[in-house]
Amino acid sequence: MPEFGKYTKELKKLIDGADHILLICHINPDGDAIGAMLALRRWIITRGKDAAMISPNALQQFLLWMNDVSRIVDFHHNIEKGTALIQEADLIIMVDFNSSSRMGKAEQLILASGAKNMMIDHHPEPGQFADLVISDISRSSTSELVYFLVNGMEEKEFNDSDFITAVYVGIITDTGNFEHGYYSGDTMRTVGHLLDMGVDKEKVFNHIFSNFSPDRIRLKGFSLHSRMVVHPDLHTAYIWLTKEDLDRFHHVKGDTEGFANVLLTMKGIVLSVLFIERTGFVKMSLRSKGSFNANALSRQCFNGGGHRNAAGGEMKGTIHEVVNHFEGTLPLYRKELEDAAAEMTK
């Protein structure tokens, strides 16, 4: 856990001394990336300053209801505007990622910028590419970390409707509404404070978890019926989806969110993977239970990373080539999978 007193003073000094602040999140942003970015910007606004926001690519549909989300510049589709914001910035704050490659096409522009820059994140093994790194893996989410940082800078609990809503979105999305991921007693106490301050939990839940299209529900059913593979002896299950499968069900960004978590509800399964075919490569989401390190598997085999029990990655090739590679690699992790499964039955 970082020394918050030291970091809050430095962060506040940097923000107060900047004229053009830019916030950037990671590519394929999730609820935590957007929640943390919107929450921090909201606090900056209340200090009489403004902050521009960039996402390396488009946002998922279930996040578009949030206040001020329309101010986020999609760098992939607005390179000229995004480049201008980067060049203008004298302070760049990177949220919810620990590797500069997670900034996508904006990476080299950010790294070449003469602006002061800092990173706020909760993933393990942070890269050293920022002037100031605030990293705390004990937090459920970067949004929870932003909550503590802002309260530290305020020297009291910061009660603002947009701020607390954004923090709450970040926490419940990174924990799957407390069904997975890491969270502690501090997290639950934070949620308690957010609820006491007036977070509309039903509104947020409905937008995040009860806002799916009929096509998305059909895609989920098809995935479980026709694209699920289970290896009971290796305590592993996975789903594979081709580009044709996605097109058949009119897939939009965010439709497959949570599919990998469903597989972990099966008895004896400690590792689940979702394979999604893109043009020329396959994207994957890995989830695990207990001691099995999905992050290590993703780093070693799929150019990815993340948390111990939640990671992502990608690999060049067709869906069948990548799945075959995974099938060949999986037995190498038999002992770790068996140990994790045995621990879960104690």
C-alpha positions as a Markdown table, in Angstrom:
| # | Residue | x | y | z |
|---|---|---|---|---|
| 1 | Met | 0.0 | 0.0 | 0.0 |
| 2 | Pro | 1.5 | 3.4 | -1.0 |
| 3 | Glu | 2.1 | 6.2 | 1.5 |
| 4 | Phe | -1.0 | 8.2 | 0.6 |
| 5 | Gly | 0.2 | 11.4 | 2.4 |
| 6 | Lys | 3.2 | 11.6 | 0.1 |
| 7 | Tyr | 1.3 | 10.9 | -3.1 |
| 8 | Thr | -1.7 | 13.1 | -2.4 |
| 9 | Lys | 0.6 | 16.1 | -1.8 |
| 10 | Glu | 2.5 | 15.5 | -5.0 |
| 11 | Leu | -0.6 | 14.8 | -7.0 |
| 12 | Lys | -2.4 | 17.9 | -5.8 |
| 13 | Lys | 0.7 | 20.0 | -6.5 |
| 14 | Leu | 0.9 | 18.7 | -10.1 |
| 15 | Ile | -2.8 | 19.3 | -10.8 |
| 16 | Asp | -2.8 | 22.8 | -9.3 |
| 17 | Gly | 0.3 | 23.7 | -11.3 |
| 18 | Ala | -1.0 | 22.5 | -14.6 |
| 19 | Asp | -2.8 | 24.6 | -17.2 |
| 20 | His | -3.7 | 21.8 | -19.7 |
| 21 | Ile | -4.5 | 18.4 | -18.0 |
| 22 | Leu | -5.1 | 15.3 | -20.1 |
| 23 | Leu | -6.5 | 12.0 | -18.7 |
| 24 | Ile | -6.1 | 8.8 | -20.7 |
| 25 | Cys | -7.3 | 5.2 | -20.0 |
| 26 | His | -6.4 | 1.9 | -21.6 |
| 27 | Ile | -7.5 | 0.4 | -24.9 |
| 28 | Asn | -10.9 | -1.4 | -24.8 |
| 29 | Pro | -11.8 | 0.5 | -21.6 |
| 30 | Asp | -13.9 | -1.2 | -19.0 |
| 31 | Gly | -16.1 | 0.3 | -16.3 |
| 32 | Asp | -13.1 | 0.8 | -14.0 |
| 33 | Ala | -11.0 | 2.7 | -16.5 |
| 34 | Ile | -13.9 | 5.0 | -17.4 |
| 35 | Gly | -15.1 | 5.3 | -13.8 |
| 36 | Ala | -11.7 | 6.2 | -12.5 |
| 37 | Met | -11.1 | 8.7 | -15.3 |
| 38 | Leu | -14.5 | 10.4 | -14.9 |
| 39 | Ala | -14.2 | 10.5 | -11.1 |
| 40 | Leu | -10.8 | 12.1 | -11.2 |
| 41 | Arg | -11.9 | 14.7 | -13.8 |
| 42 | Arg | -14.9 | 15.5 | -11.7 |
| 43 | Trp | -12.7 | 16.4 | -8.8 |
| 44 | Ile | -10.4 | 18.5 | -11.0 |
| 45 | Ile | -13.4 | 20.4 | -12.3 |
| 46 | Thr | -14.5 | 21.4 | -8.8 |
| 47 | Arg | -11.1 | 22.9 | -8.3 |
| 48 | Gly | -11.8 | 25.4 | -11.1 |
| 49 | Lys | -9.8 | 23.6 | -13.7 |
| 50 | Asp | -10.7 | 21.5 | -16.8 |
| 51 | Ala | -9.3 | 18.2 | -18.0 |
| 52 | Ala | -9.5 | 16.6 | -21.4 |
| 53 | Met | -10.1 | 12.8 | -21.7 |
| 54 | Ile | -8.9 | 10.3 | -24.2 |
| 55 | Ser | -9.8 | 6.7 | -24.7 |
| 56 | Pro | -7.6 | 4.8 | -27.2 |
| 57 | Asn | -10.7 | 3.4 | -28.9 |
| 58 | Ala | -14.5 | 3.3 | -28.6 |
| 59 | Leu | -16.3 | 2.7 | -25.3 |
| 60 | Gln | -18.7 | -0.2 | -24.6 |
| 61 | Gln | -22.4 | 0.5 | -25.0 |
| 62 | Phe | -23.2 | -0.1 | -21.3 |
| 63 | Leu | -21.0 | 2.9 | -20.2 |
| 64 | Leu | -22.5 | 5.6 | -22.5 |
| 65 | Trp | -25.1 | 6.7 | -19.9 |
| 66 | Met | -22.6 | 8.2 | -17.5 |
| 67 | Asn | -22.4 | 11.9 | -17.1 |
| 68 | Asp | -19.7 | 13.6 | -19.2 |
| 69 | Val | -18.8 | 10.4 | -21.0 |
| 70 | Ser | -19.6 | 12.2 | -24.3 |
| 71 | Arg | -16.5 | 14.4 | -23.6 |
| 72 | Ile | -14.2 | 11.4 | -23.9 |
| 73 | Val | -12.3 | 11.6 | -27.3 |
| 74 | Asp | -12.1 | 8.2 | -29.1 |
| 75 | Phe | -8.5 | 8.5 | -30.3 |
| 76 | His | -8.9 | 5.7 | -32.9 |
| 77 | His | -11.6 | 7.6 | -34.7 |
| 78 | Asn | -10.4 | 11.1 | -33.9 |
| 79 | Ile | -6.7 | 11.0 | -34.3 |
| 80 | Glu | -6.3 | 14.6 | -35.2 |
| 81 | Lys | -8.2 | 15.9 | -32.2 |
| 82 | Gly | -6.6 | 13.4 | -29.9 |
| 83 | Thr | -3.1 | 14.4 | -31.1 |
| 84 | Ala | -3.8 | 18.0 | -30.6 |
| 85 | Leu | -4.9 | 17.3 | -27.0 |
| 86 | Ile | -1.7 | 15.4 | -26.3 |
| 87 | Gln | 0.5 | 18.1 | -27.8 |
| 88 | Glu | -1.3 | 20.8 | -25.8 |
| 89 | Ala | -1.1 | 19.0 | -22.4 |
| 90 | Asp | 1.4 | 20.0 | -19.7 |
| 91 | Leu | 0.2 | 17.2 | -17.4 |
| 92 | Ile | -0.9 | 13.7 | -18.5 |
| 93 | Ile | -2.5 | 11.3 | -16.1 |
| 94 | Met | -2.7 | 7.7 | -17.1 |
| 95 | Val | -5.4 | 5.6 | -15.3 |
| 96 | Asp | -6.0 | 1.9 | -14.9 |
| 97 | Phe | -3.1 | 0.4 | -16.8 |
| 98 | Asn | 0.5 | -0.6 | -16.0 |
| 99 | Ser | 2.0 | -0.9 | -19.5 |
| 100 | Ser | 2.4 | 1.9 | -22.0 |
| 101 | Ser | 1.3 | -0.4 | -24.8 |
| 102 | Arg | -2.2 | -0.3 | -23.3 |
| 103 | Met | -2.5 | 3.2 | -24.8 |
| 104 | Gly | -2.7 | 1.8 | -28.3 |
| 105 | Lys | -2.0 | 4.2 | -31.2 |
| 106 | Ala | -1.6 | 7.1 | -28.7 |
| 107 | Glu | 1.4 | 5.4 | -26.9 |
| 108 | Gln | 4.3 | 7.0 | -28.9 |
| 109 | Leu | 2.7 | 10.4 | -28.8 |
| 110 | Ile | 2.2 | 10.2 | -25.1 |
| 111 | Leu | 5.8 | 9.0 | -24.4 |
| 112 | Ala | 7.3 | 11.6 | -26.7 |
| 113 | Ser | 5.3 | 14.4 | -25.1 |
| 114 | Gly | 7.2 | 16.9 | -23.0 |
| 115 | Ala | 4.4 | 17.0 | -20.5 |
| 116 | Lys | 4.8 | 15.8 | -16.9 |
| 117 | Asn | 3.0 | 12.5 | -16.6 |
| 118 | Met | 1.8 | 10.1 | -13.9 |
| 119 | Met | 0.2 | 6.7 | -13.6 |
| 120 | Ile | -2.6 | 5.7 | -11.2 |
| 121 | Asp | -3.3 | 2.0 | -11.3 |
| 122 | His | -4.0 | -1.2 | -9.2 |
| 123 | His | -2.5 | -3.9 | -11.4 |
| 124 | Pro | 0.6 | -5.8 | -10.3 |
| 125 | Glu | 4.1 | -5.2 | -11.7 |
| 126 | Pro | 3.7 | -1.6 | -12.9 |
| 127 | Gly | 6.0 | -0.5 | -15.7 |
| 128 | Gln | 8.3 | 2.5 | -15.0 |
| 129 | Phe | 7.3 | 4.8 | -17.9 |
| 130 | Ala | 5.8 | 7.6 | -15.9 |
| 131 | Asp | 7.4 | 10.4 | -13.8 |
| 132 | Leu | 5.1 | 9.5 | -10.9 |
| 133 | Val | 3.7 | 6.1 | -10.3 |
| 134 | Ile | 0.9 | 5.6 | -7.8 |
| 135 | Ser | 0.2 | 1.8 | -7.7 |
| 136 | Asp | -1.8 | -0.1 | -5.1 |
| 137 | Ile | -2.6 | -3.7 | -5.8 |
| 138 | Ser | -4.5 | -4.0 | -2.5 |
| 139 | Arg | -7.4 | -2.0 | -4.1 |
| 140 | Ser | -10.3 | -3.7 | -5.9 |
| 141 | Ser | -10.1 | -1.1 | -8.7 |
| 142 | Thr | -8.4 | 2.0 | -9.8 |
| 143 | Ser | -11.6 | 3.8 | -9.1 |
| 144 | Glu | -11.3 | 2.8 | -5.4 |
| 145 | Leu | -7.8 | 4.1 | -5.4 |
| 146 | Val | -8.9 | 7.4 | -6.9 |
| 147 | Tyr | -11.5 | 7.6 | -4.2 |
| 148 | Phe | -8.8 | 7.4 | -1.5 |
| 149 | Leu | -6.5 | 9.8 | -3.3 |
| 150 | Val | -9.2 | 12.4 | -3.8 |
| 151 | Asn | -10.4 | 12.2 | -0.2 |
| 152 | Gly | -6.7 | 12.5 | 0.9 |
| 153 | Met | -6.3 | 15.7 | -1.2 |
| 154 | Glu | -9.6 | 17.1 | 0.2 |
| 155 | Glu | -8.7 | 16.0 | 3.7 |
| 156 | Lys | -12.3 | 14.9 | 4.1 |
| 157 | Glu | -14.8 | 12.8 | 2.2 |
| 158 | Phe | -15.6 | 14.3 | -1.2 |
| 159 | Asn | -19.3 | 14.1 | -1.6 |
| 160 | Asp | -20.2 | 14.8 | -5.2 |
| 161 | Ser | -22.9 | 12.9 | -7.1 |
| 162 | Asp | -21.0 | 12.4 | -10.3 |
| 163 | Phe | -17.8 | 11.5 | -8.5 |
| 164 | Ile | -19.3 | 8.9 | -6.2 |
| 165 | Thr | -21.3 | 7.3 | -9.1 |
| 166 | Ala | -18.2 | 7.0 | -11.2 |
| 167 | Val | -16.3 | 5.4 | -8.3 |
| 168 | Tyr | -19.1 | 3.0 | -7.7 |
| 169 | Val | -19.3 | 2.0 | -11.4 |
| 170 | Gly | -15.6 | 1.2 | -11.3 |
| 171 | Ile | -15.8 | -0.9 | -8.2 |
| 172 | Ile | -18.8 | -3.0 | -9.2 |
| 173 | Thr | -17.6 | -3.6 | -12.7 |
| 174 | Asp | -14.1 | -4.7 | -11.7 |
| 175 | Thr | -15.5 | -7.1 | -9.1 |
| 176 | Gly | -18.5 | -8.3 | -11.2 |
| 177 | Asn | -20.8 | -6.9 | -8.5 |
| 178 | Phe | -18.6 | -8.7 | -6.0 |
| 179 | Glu | -18.7 | -12.1 | -7.7 |
| 180 | His | -15.0 | -12.1 | -8.6 |
| 181 | Gly | -11.8 | -10.2 | -8.5 |
| 182 | Tyr | -10.0 | -8.8 | -5.4 |
| 183 | Tyr | -11.9 | -6.8 | -2.8 |
| 184 | Ser | -11.3 | -6.3 | 0.9 |
| 185 | Gly | -13.1 | -4.9 | 4.0 |
| 186 | Asp | -11.9 | -1.5 | 2.9 |
| 187 | Thr | -13.7 | -1.9 | -0.4 |
| 188 | Met | -16.9 | -2.8 | 1.3 |
| 189 | Arg | -16.6 | 0.1 | 3.8 |
| 190 | Thr | -16.0 | 2.4 | 0.8 |
| 191 | Val | -19.1 | 1.1 | -0.9 |
| 192 | Gly | -21.0 | 1.7 | 2.4 |
| 193 | His | -19.8 | 5.3 | 2.4 |
| 194 | Leu | -20.8 | 5.7 | -1.3 |
| 195 | Leu | -24.3 | 4.4 | -0.5 |
| 196 | Asp | -24.6 | 6.6 | 2.5 |
| 197 | Met | -23.7 | 9.6 | 0.3 |
| 198 | Gly | -26.6 | 8.7 | -2.1 |
| 199 | Val | -25.3 | 6.5 | -4.9 |
| 200 | Asp | -28.3 | 5.2 | -6.8 |
| 201 | Lys | -27.3 | 1.6 | -6.8 |
| 202 | Glu | -30.4 | 0.4 | -8.6 |
| 203 | Lys | -29.9 | 2.8 | -11.5 |
| 204 | Val | -26.2 | 1.9 | -11.8 |
| 205 | Phe | -26.9 | -1.9 | -11.6 |
| 206 | Asn | -29.6 | -1.6 | -14.3 |
| 207 | His | -27.4 | 0.3 | -16.7 |
| 208 | Ile | -24.4 | -2.1 | -16.1 |
| 209 | Phe | -26.0 | -5.5 | -15.6 |
| 210 | Ser | -29.6 | -5.3 | -16.8 |
| 211 | Asn | -29.3 | -3.5 | -20.1 |
| 212 | Phe | -28.7 | -6.3 | -22.6 |
| 213 | Ser | -30.2 | -6.7 | -26.1 |
| 214 | Pro | -32.1 | -9.9 | -27.2 |
| 215 | Asp | -29.2 | -10.6 | -29.5 |
| 216 | Arg | -26.8 | -10.5 | -26.6 |
| 217 | Ile | -28.9 | -13.0 | -24.7 |
| 218 | Arg | -29.1 | -15.3 | -27.7 |
| 219 | Leu | -25.3 | -15.0 | -28.2 |
| 220 | Lys | -24.7 | -16.1 | -24.6 |
| 221 | Gly | -27.1 | -19.0 | -25.0 |
| 222 | Phe | -25.4 | -20.1 | -28.2 |
| 223 | Ser | -21.9 | -19.7 | -26.6 |
| 224 | Leu | -22.8 | -22.0 | -23.8 |
| 225 | His | -24.7 | -24.6 | -25.9 |
| 226 | Ser | -22.4 | -24.7 | -29.0 |
| 227 | Arg | -19.1 | -23.2 | -28.2 |
| 228 | Met | -18.3 | -24.4 | -24.7 |
| 229 | Val | -15.5 | -26.9 | -24.1 |
| 230 | Val | -15.0 | -28.5 | -20.6 |
| 231 | His | -11.9 | -30.3 | -19.4 |
| 232 | Pro | -12.9 | -31.7 | -16.0 |
| 233 | Asp | -9.5 | -33.3 | -15.5 |
| 234 | Leu | -7.7 | -30.0 | -16.0 |
| 235 | His | -10.4 | -28.0 | -14.1 |
| 236 | Thr | -10.8 | -25.8 | -17.1 |
| 237 | Ala | -13.6 | -24.6 | -19.4 |
| 238 | Tyr | -13.5 | -22.2 | -22.3 |
| 239 | Ile | -15.7 | -20.7 | -25.0 |
| 240 | Trp | -14.6 | -19.9 | -28.5 |
| 241 | Leu | -16.4 | -17.5 | -30.9 |
| 242 | Thr | -15.6 | -16.9 | -34.5 |
| 243 | Lys | -16.2 | -13.7 | -36.4 |
| 244 | Glu | -19.1 | -15.4 | -38.1 |
| 245 | Asp | -20.6 | -16.2 | -34.8 |
| 246 | Leu | -20.4 | -12.6 | -33.7 |
| 247 | Asp | -21.9 | -11.3 | -36.9 |
| 248 | Arg | -24.7 | -13.8 | -36.7 |
| 249 | Phe | -25.9 | -12.3 | -33.4 |
| 250 | His | -25.2 | -8.7 | -34.4 |
| 251 | His | -22.5 | -8.4 | -31.8 |
| 252 | Val | -21.7 | -4.9 | -30.5 |
| 253 | Lys | -18.8 | -4.0 | -28.2 |
| 254 | Gly | -19.4 | -5.2 | -24.7 |
| 255 | Asp | -21.8 | -8.1 | -25.6 |
| 256 | Thr | -19.4 | -10.8 | -24.4 |
| 257 | Glu | -18.6 | -9.1 | -21.1 |
| 258 | Gly | -18.9 | -11.6 | -18.3 |
| 259 | Phe | -19.1 | -14.7 | -20.4 |
| 260 | Ala | -15.9 | -16.1 | -19.0 |
| 261 | Asn | -17.1 | -15.7 | -15.4 |
| 262 | Val | -20.1 | -17.9 | -16.1 |
| 263 | Leu | -17.9 | -20.9 | -16.6 |
| 264 | Leu | -16.4 | -20.6 | -13.1 |
| 265 | Thr | -19.8 | -21.4 | -11.7 |
| 266 | Met | -19.3 | -25.0 | -12.7 |
| 267 | Lys | -18.2 | -27.4 | -10.0 |
| 268 | Gly | -14.5 | -28.1 | -10.1 |
| 269 | Ile | -13.6 | -25.4 | -12.6 |
| 270 | Val | -10.8 | -23.0 | -11.6 |
| 271 | Leu | -9.8 | -21.6 | -15.0 |
| 272 | Ser | -12.1 | -20.2 | -17.7 |
| 273 | Val | -11.2 | -18.6 | -21.0 |
| 274 | Leu | -13.1 | -16.7 | -23.6 |
| 275 | Phe | -11.6 | -16.7 | -27.1 |
| 276 | Ile | -12.9 | -14.1 | -29.6 |
| 277 | Glu | -11.8 | -14.1 | -33.2 |
| 278 | Arg | -10.8 | -10.8 | -34.7 |
| 279 | Thr | -9.2 | -10.0 | -38.1 |
| 280 | Gly | -5.8 | -11.7 | -38.0 |
| 281 | Phe | -5.7 | -12.3 | -34.2 |
| 282 | Val | -7.7 | -13.7 | -31.3 |
| 283 | Lys | -8.5 | -11.8 | -28.2 |
| 284 | Met | -8.9 | -13.7 | -24.9 |
| 285 | Ser | -10.2 | -13.1 | -21.4 |
| 286 | Leu | -9.0 | -15.4 | -18.6 |
| 287 | Arg | -10.6 | -15.8 | -15.2 |
| 288 | Ser | -9.6 | -18.1 | -12.4 |
| 289 | Lys | -10.4 | -19.1 | -8.8 |
| 290 | Gly | -8.2 | -19.4 | -5.8 |
| 291 | Ser | -4.4 | -19.8 | -6.2 |
| 292 | Phe | -4.4 | -20.4 | -10.0 |
| 293 | Asn | -2.6 | -17.4 | -11.6 |
| 294 | Ala | -4.4 | -16.5 | -14.7 |
| 295 | Asn | -2.1 | -13.4 | -15.0 |
| 296 | Ala | 1.0 | -15.6 | -15.2 |
| 297 | Leu | -0.6 | -17.9 | -17.9 |
| 298 | Ser | -1.6 | -14.9 | -19.9 |
| 299 | Arg | 1.8 | -13.3 | -19.7 |
| 300 | Gln | 3.7 | -16.4 | -20.6 |
| 301 | Cys | 1.5 | -17.6 | -23.4 |
| 302 | Phe | -0.7 | -14.8 | -24.8 |
| 303 | Asn | 1.3 | -11.5 | -24.6 |
| 304 | Gly | -1.1 | -10.3 | -21.9 |
| 305 | Gly | -1.5 | -9.6 | -18.3 |
| 306 | Gly | -3.8 | -8.4 | -15.6 |
| 307 | His | -4.6 | -9.6 | -12.1 |
| 308 | Arg | -4.0 | -13.1 | -10.6 |
| 309 | Asn | -7.6 | -14.1 | -11.1 |
| 310 | Ala | -8.5 | -11.9 | -14.1 |
| 311 | Ala | -6.3 | -11.3 | -17.1 |
| 312 | Gly | -6.5 | -10.7 | -20.8 |
| 313 | Gly | -4.3 | -11.3 | -23.9 |
| 314 | Glu | -4.2 | -11.8 | -27.6 |
| 315 | Met | -2.4 | -13.9 | -30.2 |
| 316 | Lys | -2.0 | -13.8 | -33.9 |
| 317 | Gly | -3.7 | -16.5 | -35.9 |
| 318 | Thr | -7.1 | -18.0 | -36.6 |
| 319 | Ile | -9.4 | -19.0 | -33.8 |
| 320 | His | -8.6 | -22.7 | -34.4 |
| 321 | Glu | -4.8 | -22.1 | -34.3 |
| 322 | Val | -5.0 | -20.2 | -31.1 |
| 323 | Val | -7.3 | -22.7 | -29.4 |
| 324 | Asn | -5.1 | -25.5 | -30.5 |
| 325 | His | -2.1 | -23.7 | -29.0 |
| 326 | Phe | -4.0 | -23.3 | -25.7 |
| 327 | Glu | -5.0 | -27.0 | -25.7 |
| 328 | Gly | -1.4 | -27.9 | -26.2 |
| 329 | Thr | -0.2 | -25.5 | -23.4 |
| 330 | Leu | -2.8 | -26.3 | -20.8 |
| 331 | Pro | -1.4 | -29.7 | -19.6 |
| 332 | Leu | 1.8 | -27.9 | -18.6 |
| 333 | Tyr | -0.3 | -26.2 | -15.9 |
| 334 | Arg | -1.9 | -29.4 | -14.6 |
| 335 | Lys | -0.3 | -29.3 | -11.2 |
| 336 | Glu | -1.2 | -25.7 | -10.5 |
| 337 | Leu | -4.8 | -26.4 | -11.7 |
| 338 | Glu | -5.1 | -29.5 | -9.5 |
| 339 | Asp | -3.6 | -27.7 | -6.5 |
| 340 | Ala | -6.0 | -24.8 | -6.9 |
| 341 | Ala | -9.0 | -27.1 | -7.3 |
| 342 | Ala | -8.0 | -29.1 | -4.2 |
| 343 | Glu | -7.7 | -25.9 | -2.2 |
| 344 | Met | -11.2 | -24.9 | -3.2 |
| 345 | Thr | -12.7 | -28.1 | -1.7 |
| 346 | Lys | -11.0 | -27.7 | 1.7 |
